[in-house]
């Protein structure tokens, strides 16, 4: 009976520990710009030991465009279509636990002054399950 209790307790601890260590993503950029200006977005992803299919995506408001910064995609495929920035890995790099992405966003000349949300997320597949780490930022156009 005592052994059964120990086995159950260890199982619970290992499951809780595994759930507590999920991948995370943070995004940083200039907080205020003028219409027509560009800024660099930096995304830091702590992928832990994942080596699966994954993607990072951020939705840009109307009037905003994005371009890849050469050499700053960490072996991901970069796409900008329909107002979305998308990085895709068919298999995440396995030689490190952290990834950094950088891309340039431009607010068009006609973008009205105000605060704009740029919601994003890092999604991944692990053990036939999907996971997601939400991220995003707010930019003010003056």
C-alpha positions in Angstrom: 0.0 0.0 0.0 2.8 2.4 0.9 4.6 1.6 -2.5 1.4 2.3 -4.4 1.0 5.7 -2.6 4.6 6.6 -3.5 4.1 5.6 -7.2 0.9 7.7 -7.4 2.6 10.7 -5.7 5.6 10.5 -8.1 3.3 10.3 -11.1 1.4 13.4 -10.0 4.6 15.3 -9.3 6.0 14.5 -12.8 2.8 15.4 -14.6 2.5 18.7 -12.7 6.2 19.5 -13.4 5.8 18.8 -17.1 2.8 21.0 -17.3 4.5 23.8 -15.5 7.3 23.9 -18.0 5.6 25.1 -21.2 7.2 27.0 -24.0 6.9 30.8 -23.7 7.1 33.7 -26.2 7.7 37.4 -25.6 7.6 40.3 -28.0 9.3 43.7 -27.8 9.3 46.7 -30.1 9.2 50.5 -30.1 6.0 51.6 -28.3 5.4 54.8 -30.2 6.1 55.8 -33.8 4.9 58.2 -36.5 2.9 57.2 -39.5 5.3 56.1 -42.3 8.0 55.0 -39.9 9.3 51.5 -39.4 10.3 49.6 -36.3 11.9 46.3 -35.5 10.0 43.6 -33.6 12.0 41.1 -31.6 10.4 37.8 -30.6 12.1 35.6 -27.9 10.8 32.1 -27.8 11.8 29.7 -25.0 11.0 26.4 -26.7 12.6 24.2 -24.0 13.4 20.8 -25.6 10.8 20.9 -28.4 12.0 19.8 -31.8 8.6 19.5 -33.5 6.6 21.4 -36.2 5.9 24.9 -34.9 5.0 28.4 -36.0 4.9 32.0 -34.8 2.2 34.3 -36.1 1.3 37.9 -35.5 -1.6 39.8 -37.0 -0.9 43.4 -38.1 -3.6 46.1 -38.3 -4.7 47.4 -41.6 -2.1 49.7 -43.2 0.9 48.0 -41.6 3.3 45.8 -43.5 6.2 43.6 -42.5 9.5 42.5 -44.0 11.9 39.8 -42.9 15.3 40.9 -41.6 17.8 38.7 -43.5 19.5 36.2 -41.2 17.1 36.8 -38.3 14.6 34.0 -38.9 16.4 31.2 -37.0 16.0 28.7 -39.9 12.2 29.4 -40.2 10.3 30.1 -43.4 9.1 33.7 -43.3 5.8 34.8 -44.9 3.8 38.0 -44.9 0.3 37.5 -46.3 -3.1 39.0 -45.7 -1.8 41.2 -42.8 -0.1 38.3 -41.0 3.5 37.7 -40.2 4.2 34.0 -40.1 7.3 32.0 -39.3 7.2 28.2 -39.8 9.5 25.5 -38.8 9.0 21.9 -40.0 11.3 21.0 -37.2 12.6 23.4 -34.5 16.3 23.7 -34.1 17.4 21.1 -31.5 20.8 22.6 -30.5 19.4 25.2 -28.2 16.3 26.0 -26.1 15.8 29.7 -27.1 15.0 31.2 -30.5 15.1 34.9 -31.5 13.2 36.3 -34.5 13.4 39.8 -35.8 11.4 41.5 -38.5 10.6 45.1 -39.5 7.1 46.5 -39.4 6.1 49.7 -41.2 3.0 51.8 -40.4 1.7 53.2 -43.7 1.6 57.0 -44.3 -2.2 57.0 -44.0 -2.4 55.1 -40.7 -4.4 57.2 -38.3 -3.0 58.2 -34.9 -4.0 55.8 -32.1 -3.0 52.7 -30.3 -2.9 49.4 -32.3 -2.8 45.9 -30.9 -0.6 43.3 -32.6 -1.7 40.0 -31.2 0.5 37.0 -31.7 1.2 33.4 -30.6 3.7 30.6 -30.8 2.1 27.3 -31.6 3.6 23.9 -31.6 2.8 20.2 -31.8 4.1 17.9 -29.1 3.1 14.3 -28.5 0.3 14.6 -31.0 -1.2 17.6 -29.1 -1.2 21.2 -30.0 0.1 23.9 -27.6 0.2 27.6 -27.8 2.0 30.5 -26.1 0.2 33.8 -26.6 2.1 37.0 -27.1 1.6 40.4 -28.6 2.3 44.1 -28.2 0.7 47.5 -28.5 2.1 50.2 -30.7 1.0 53.9 -30.7 1.1 55.8 -33.9 1.4 59.6 -33.2 
